[in-house]
């Protein structure tokens, strides 16, 4: 999420579920798959008529269309919004996402915020590098989370796996300073 507004009384963070960059990538990838596979299928049809390869290409076009649809729908209507209001002592986390899971919406008292934490963890991935570790892989994830006691949960403020730790640290520091808390760190 990114800071939308920051006043001494109120902090609002907004974002796109799954990340705007990934959803733009999904949209472009889906459109490219549909375009390339569709063009090849049309040229094959013009040269040879309809045949069994068109079935496979049709499935490819459907997959590309699904990826495109996921990206475009999430960009169009998917929203994350975290509001922290010192005047009322309340916070709210709102999620609008028909496709990407981004946690459950909730409302909470700011008194129930236990910490703003920075965490580094290695996440298993189903794919990996070539060589003896084929099929295995890990990604180093660095994330900032707002931890709540009631309801007991954690809201992801931001995360990265491409070395942009400074961006995540700055956001965590801003939220912690706004709430009058220290940033906690843990390595998992």
N, C-alpha and C positions, 0 to 999 in steps of 0.2 A: 504494500500500500504506500501511497504518497500523501504528504501533507496537503490538504486542500485549503484549510484555514487554520490560523494559529493566533489567538488573542490571549491575553492574560487569564480570561475566564473560560475559554473554550478551545478545544483542539479537535479537529475533524480530519480523519484519514480516509481516503477512498482508493479503490483499485478495481481491477478486473480479475475475476476468478481465474486461476491458472496463469495469470500474468498477461499483460497486453501484448508483449513481444511474442510469446508463444502462440497466442491466438491469431496474431497477424501471420506468423509463420504457417500455422495450420491452414489458414484461409488461402494463402498463396500456394502452398503445397497441394491442397485439394484442387484448386483451380488448374494448376499445372498438370496434375494427373488426368483430370477430365479432358483438358485441351489436347495433351499429347496422345493419350490413348484414343480419344475420339477421332483425332486426325488420322492416326494410323488405321483405325478401323474403317473409316470412310474411304481411305485410299485403297485398302484391301478389297473393300466392297466394290469400288469402281473398277478395279482390275479383274477380280475373280468372282464377284457375286458373294452371296452370303455363305458362310461355312462355319465349321466348328470353332475355329479360332475366335470368331466373334463372340461366342459365349464367354470365353475367358476375358476378352476385352470388355464385355458388358459388365462383368463382375468388377473389373478394375475401375471402370467408370463409376459404378455404384459406390465403391470404396472411396474414390476420390471425391465424389459428391457428398458422402457422409462426413469426410474430414473437412471439406469446405463448409458444409452446413454447421458443423460444430464450432468452427472458428468464427463464422459470421454471426451466428446467433449469440454466442458468448460475448462478442464485441458489441453487438447491438443492445442486448438487454442484461447481460451479466454485470452485476455491481456488488462491491463490498463497501461497507461504510461503517467506520468506528467513530463514535462521538463521545467525547469526554467533556463534561460540563461541571466546572468547580462551583458555580453558583448553586445549582440544584443538588450537587453531590452524586449525580447519576451518570451512568454510561450506557451506551447501547451499541450493539453489533448487529448490523443488518446485512442479509445476504439475499441477492436475487441472482439465481443461477439455475437455469433449467437443465444444464448438462454437466458442468464441472462441480464436484463436491468441494465446498469451501467452509464447512462447519455449520453448526446450527446457530440461528440468530438468538440473541439473548439481551436482556436488560439487567443491569447490576448497579449496586451502590459502589461508588469509588472507594469507600472504606473497605470493600471486600477485594480490592486489588492487592495481591500479596507481593508481586514483584514484576519487574521488567527484566527478562532474562535473555542472555546471548548464549547460544548453544552450538557446538560443533559436533557433528556426528557423521559416521560413515554409514551410508545407506546401500544395501545390497541391490544390485541391478541384475536382471536376467541375462544380460549380454556383457561381453568383456573384450579385452584385447586379444589379438591373435597370438597363438603360442600355447604353452601348457595350460593356461588359465582360460581356454576357450569356454564360453558359456557362463563364466563367472565374472563379476565386476562389482566395484563399489564406487560411489560418488561421495565426495566430502561436501556435506551440506552445512552452511552457516546460516542460522536463523535467529530472529528476534521474536520473542513471544511475550504477550501480556498474560500473566498468570492470575487467575481469579480463585478465591476460596469459595465463594457462593454466587452463582453456581460453580461447582468445581470443574474448571476447564482452563484451557489455554487458547488464546487467539493469536494466530500467526500474524505479526506485523509486517515482516518482510523476510525473504530468504534468498540465498544465492548459492550457486555451486560453481561459479566461474571466477572466483577471486575478488569479487567486489565487496569485500568485507567492510570497507570504510563506509559505504552507503548504508549498510545494515546497522553498523555501530552508531552512525549519526542519527538515524531514525530512533533507535532504542534510547539514546541519550536524550533526545528531544522529548520523547514520551515520559521517560523517567523524571526528567527535570520538571516537566509540567505537573506531574503527580507528586513531586517532592520525594521521590524514591531513589535508591541507588540501583545501578544496573548490576545484576548478578551474572556470573559466568559459570558455565559448566561444559566440560568436554566429555563426550560420550563415545 
